[in-house]
């Protein structure tokens, strides 16, 4: 094995097709987006170089602050709901004494394989202010909290984020469940023998050993929240008004509705930079905790 791994020419030969494919599919479009962000271009006519004009306009665009705020709210909802509830469900399903574990694991993952359009239409009906299930549940519980969920400028973004969190919680659950099962049972058993209760043992033993799993899960949740788009488009079309805009929705609007591709490329570059910064911060936070 060492003889084959030490042959750098053979390794380079086998890696070359994958690197070329990766460059064509990912690196080249990213570089083109960066270059086009410095041009005034409608996607059809000849592009005119405009320097940093698109970026100056972007940082003065009121939609940017709205999009950043909505992206942050979306990311927080995903992180709290998917990772928080996913952790609890993973610990429950990893317990051999839990009855119906296979059925529960299947049920948690079913929404992931459903069409996003189907899920959004389902929740639009559930959020209906008159006949929706959500308001009817509040009525049955005698809680005076009937809302027009998707028409509220303040609550609609949380309602939409919850739909995304509900649908893809099963994906995070599967990652967390795998992380729980990867922790050696000997550690958990030793903690319980020393007098720790089950949940306390999980808190002090299982969860700290899942640091790499949590790093990956938080990266997915935060970057998915920052770049959320489909649910807004289907459920409210970015409304009411522009209150549910995210940076991805800005890209969609300026590129495909206003044919301002140069400006849309500038928004795309900023979105990629924010996602990269978020990923680096998450890695630093978890690595710092590990070194401590």
Wavefront OBJ file of the C-alpha trace (Angstrom):
o trace
v 0.000 0.000 0.000
v 2.817 2.423 0.885
v 4.434 1.687 -2.488
v 1.313 2.818 -4.349
v 0.704 5.834 -2.095
v 4.313 6.936 -2.552
v 3.954 7.081 -6.341
v 3.117 10.768 -6.712
v 2.847 10.597 -10.490
v 0.190 7.886 -10.306
v -1.730 9.788 -7.611
v -1.658 12.963 -9.701
v -2.864 11.028 -12.749
v -5.837 9.581 -10.899
v -6.697 12.904 -9.216
v -6.476 14.951 -12.413
v -9.963 14.080 -13.826
v -11.630 14.896 -10.494
v -9.713 18.173 -10.192
v -10.619 19.175 -13.740
v -14.284 18.393 -13.147
v -14.240 20.286 -9.844
v -12.592 23.290 -11.499
v -15.090 23.389 -14.368
v -18.168 22.976 -12.169
v -17.192 25.119 -9.164
v -14.017 27.164 -9.418
v -14.555 28.612 -12.910
v -18.150 29.829 -12.230
v -17.033 31.397 -8.942
v -14.203 33.254 -10.665
v -16.559 34.383 -13.431
v -19.020 35.662 -10.834
v -16.279 37.690 -9.146
v -15.179 39.172 -12.468
v -18.737 39.988 -13.589
v -19.430 41.750 -10.287
v -17.199 44.582 -11.487
v -19.256 45.140 -14.634
v -22.548 46.773 -15.518
v -24.160 43.935 -17.429
v -27.718 42.909 -18.292
v -26.779 39.378 -19.340
v -27.143 39.995 -23.092
v -25.384 43.146 -24.256
v -21.698 43.929 -23.964
v -20.621 44.329 -20.351
v -19.217 47.726 -19.313
v -16.562 47.841 -16.603
v -17.837 49.805 -13.597
v -15.233 49.067 -10.924
v -16.641 48.946 -7.398
v -19.865 50.731 -8.352
v -21.970 47.599 -7.793
v -20.486 47.116 -4.337
v -20.998 50.759 -3.368
v -24.620 50.495 -4.464
v -25.003 47.190 -2.624
v -23.861 48.539 0.727
v -26.336 51.413 0.357
v -29.180 49.082 -0.629
v -31.848 48.911 2.128
v -32.643 45.346 1.028
v -29.198 44.261 2.221
v -29.894 44.962 5.888
v -33.281 43.233 5.608
v -31.698 40.228 3.926
v -28.891 39.950 6.476
v -31.362 40.148 9.372
v -33.647 37.518 7.823
v -30.695 35.263 7.075
v -29.577 35.489 10.693
v -33.098 34.721 11.983
v -33.402 31.817 9.564
v -30.024 30.411 10.620
v -30.862 30.679 14.334
v -34.188 28.887 13.865
v -32.488 26.076 11.954
v -29.694 25.743 14.506
v -31.979 25.743 17.551
v -34.716 23.502 16.160
v -32.766 21.076 13.987
v -29.712 20.608 16.181
v -31.427 21.002 19.552
v -34.380 18.729 18.870
v -32.275 16.490 16.646
v -29.879 15.860 19.530
v -32.688 14.880 21.887
v -34.232 12.552 19.307
v -30.841 11.021 18.481
v -30.186 10.252 22.150
v -33.649 8.743 22.538
v -33.317 6.562 19.435
v -29.803 5.473 20.413
v -31.136 4.087 23.686
v -31.626 0.309 23.263
v -34.600 0.441 25.634
v -36.570 2.791 23.382
v -39.437 0.908 21.777
v -40.115 1.338 18.074
v -36.733 2.891 17.331
v -36.739 1.821 13.674
v -40.186 3.284 13.142
v -39.178 6.559 14.827
v -36.010 6.888 12.764
v -37.971 6.347 9.560
v -40.695 8.806 10.591
v -38.164 11.531 11.405
v -36.550 11.222 7.970
v -39.709 11.049 5.830
v -40.095 14.879 5.426
v -36.577 15.093 3.975
v -37.516 13.029 0.925
v -40.683 15.000 0.239
v -40.749 17.711 -2.422
v -40.111 21.207 -1.081
v -43.108 22.440 -3.074
v -45.386 19.837 -1.487
v -44.165 20.680 2.006
v -44.605 24.419 1.437
v -48.138 23.979 0.111
v -48.948 21.794 3.116
v -47.770 24.440 5.549
v -49.488 27.241 3.639
v -52.733 25.405 4.323
v -51.763 24.852 7.961
v -50.908 28.546 8.392
v -54.235 29.687 6.893
v -55.626 32.351 9.285
v -59.218 31.079 9.017
v -59.150 27.316 8.590
v -55.499 26.510 9.239
v -54.533 23.768 11.673
v -52.103 25.984 13.618
v -54.718 28.560 14.597
v -57.269 25.819 15.287
v -54.838 24.177 17.717
v -54.505 27.451 19.606
v -58.296 27.627 19.683
v -58.620 24.089 21.055
v -56.122 24.940 23.783
v -58.016 28.167 24.593
v -54.921 30.230 23.782
v -55.860 33.628 22.237
v -53.037 33.657 19.728
v -54.658 33.420 16.293
v -52.291 34.900 13.707
v -52.133 35.609 10.014
v -48.788 33.854 9.985
v -47.583 34.464 6.436
v -48.833 38.065 6.198
v -47.118 39.358 9.333
v -44.013 41.467 8.595
v -42.366 40.258 11.814
v -43.571 36.682 12.287
v -43.674 35.389 8.726
v -39.897 34.888 8.485
v -39.966 32.720 11.627
v -42.958 30.761 10.300
v -41.164 30.110 7.006
v -37.913 29.185 8.752
v -39.821 26.675 10.878
v -41.056 24.955 7.707
v -37.477 24.505 6.501
v -36.360 23.387 9.966
v -39.177 20.838 10.186
v -38.563 19.363 6.752
v -34.807 18.927 7.040
v -34.543 18.135 10.728
v -34.371 14.451 9.750
v -31.126 15.088 7.865
v -29.521 16.676 10.906
v -30.991 13.906 13.059
v -29.286 11.250 10.928
v -25.917 12.993 11.326
v -26.364 13.413 15.075
v -27.564 9.836 15.477
v -24.441 8.605 13.682
v -22.349 10.810 15.984
v -24.011 9.365 19.092
v -23.484 5.792 17.887
v -19.815 6.556 17.156
v -19.134 7.367 20.819
v -17.723 4.246 22.558
v -20.316 2.804 24.930
v -17.585 2.075 27.478
v -17.263 5.815 28.249
v -20.980 6.167 28.860
v -21.141 3.037 30.976
v -18.161 4.181 33.063
v -19.882 7.510 33.738
v -23.098 5.799 34.846
v -21.150 3.445 37.109
v -19.499 6.487 38.724
v -22.944 7.772 39.674
v -23.972 9.951 36.735
v -27.592 9.790 35.595
v -28.201 8.986 31.935
v -28.834 12.557 30.808
v -25.977 13.891 32.911
v -23.674 11.262 31.413
v -24.763 12.315 27.942
v -24.106 15.970 28.819
v -20.596 15.359 30.174
v -19.508 12.428 27.995
v -21.518 11.905 24.803
v -22.025 15.496 23.656
v -18.391 16.661 24.161
v -17.190 13.675 22.114
v -19.515 14.716 19.263
v -17.623 17.982 18.717
v -16.755 17.249 15.076
v -20.334 16.205 14.332
v -21.667 19.425 15.828
v -19.146 21.453 13.866
v -20.472 19.993 10.631
v -24.132 20.295 11.665
v -23.790 23.950 12.702
v -21.979 24.748 9.466
v -24.846 23.255 7.451
v -27.524 25.007 9.538
v -25.922 28.463 9.500
v -24.956 28.504 5.826
v -28.367 27.085 4.828
v -30.082 29.826 6.810
v -27.969 32.573 5.271
v -28.700 31.298 1.758
v -32.376 30.359 2.240
v -34.568 30.987 -0.788
v -37.028 28.331 -1.968
v -39.450 28.517 0.957
v -39.701 32.324 0.686
v -40.357 32.111 -3.044
v -43.108 29.501 -2.770
v -44.853 30.637 0.397
v -44.789 34.452 0.224
v -42.743 35.428 -2.857
v -40.539 37.489 -0.557
v -43.476 39.392 0.934
v -45.308 41.010 2.431
v -43.472 43.638 0.439
v -39.791 42.829 0.760
v -39.856 41.844 4.440
v -38.891 38.211 3.743
v -36.004 38.887 1.407
v -32.726 37.044 1.887
v -29.500 37.558 -0.033
v -30.399 34.673 -2.338
v -33.761 36.290 -3.012
v -31.912 39.519 -3.843
v -29.836 37.622 -6.387
v -32.996 36.153 -7.918
v -34.691 39.544 -8.114
v -31.816 41.531 -9.591
v -30.676 38.797 -11.994
v -33.940 37.352 -13.313
v -36.530 40.055 -12.656
v -34.491 43.204 -13.317
v -31.754 41.732 -15.605
v -29.054 43.452 -13.571
v -26.603 40.559 -13.624
v -23.541 42.568 -12.630
v -25.234 43.739 -9.442
v -26.560 40.218 -8.766
v -23.000 38.903 -9.093
v -21.864 41.421 -6.466
v -24.558 40.139 -4.092
v -23.427 36.583 -4.839
v -19.819 37.394 -3.995
v -20.865 38.958 -0.695
v -23.031 35.921 0.099
v -20.104 33.571 -0.531
v -17.807 35.693 1.651
v -20.322 35.756 4.517
v -20.755 31.981 4.281
v -16.988 31.484 4.320
v -16.592 33.767 7.338
v -19.385 31.919 9.154
v -17.704 28.588 8.411
v -14.330 29.825 9.661
v -15.872 31.238 12.855
v -17.694 27.960 13.569
v -14.479 25.988 13.051
v -12.524 28.345 15.293
v -15.128 28.154 18.073
v -15.204 24.362 18.112
v -11.439 24.011 17.730
v -10.885 26.457 20.605
v -13.176 24.436 22.842
v -11.313 21.264 21.924
v -7.913 22.773 22.695
v -9.194 24.165 25.987
l 1 2 3 4 5 6 7 8 9 10 11 12 13 14 15 16 17 18 19 20 21 22 23 24 25 26 27 28 29 30 31 32 33 34 35 36 37 38 39 40 41 42 43 44 45 46 47 48 49 50 51 52 53 54 55 56 57 58 59 60 61 62 63 64 65 66 67 68 69 70 71 72 73 74 75 76 77 78 79 80 81 82 83 84 85 86 87 88 89 90 91 92 93 94 95 96 97 98 99 100 101 102 103 104 105 106 107 108 109 110 111 112 113 114 115 116 117 118 119 120 121 122 123 124 125 126 127 128 129 130 131 132 133 134 135 136 137 138 139 140 141 142 143 144 145 146 147 148 149 150 151 152 153 154 155 156 157 158 159 160 161 162 163 164 165 166 167 168 169 170 171 172 173 174 175 176 177 178 179 180 181 182 183 184 185 186 187 188 189 190 191 192 193 194 195 196 197 198 199 200 201 202 203 204 205 206 207 208 209 210 211 212 213 214 215 216 217 218 219 220 221 222 223 224 225 226 227 228 229 230 231 232 233 234 235 236 237 238 239 240 241 242 243 244 245 246 247 248 249 250 251 252 253 254 255 256 257 258 259 260 261 262 263 264 265 266 267 268 269 270 271 272 273 274 275 276 277 278 279 280 281 282 283 284 285 286 287 288 289 290 291 292
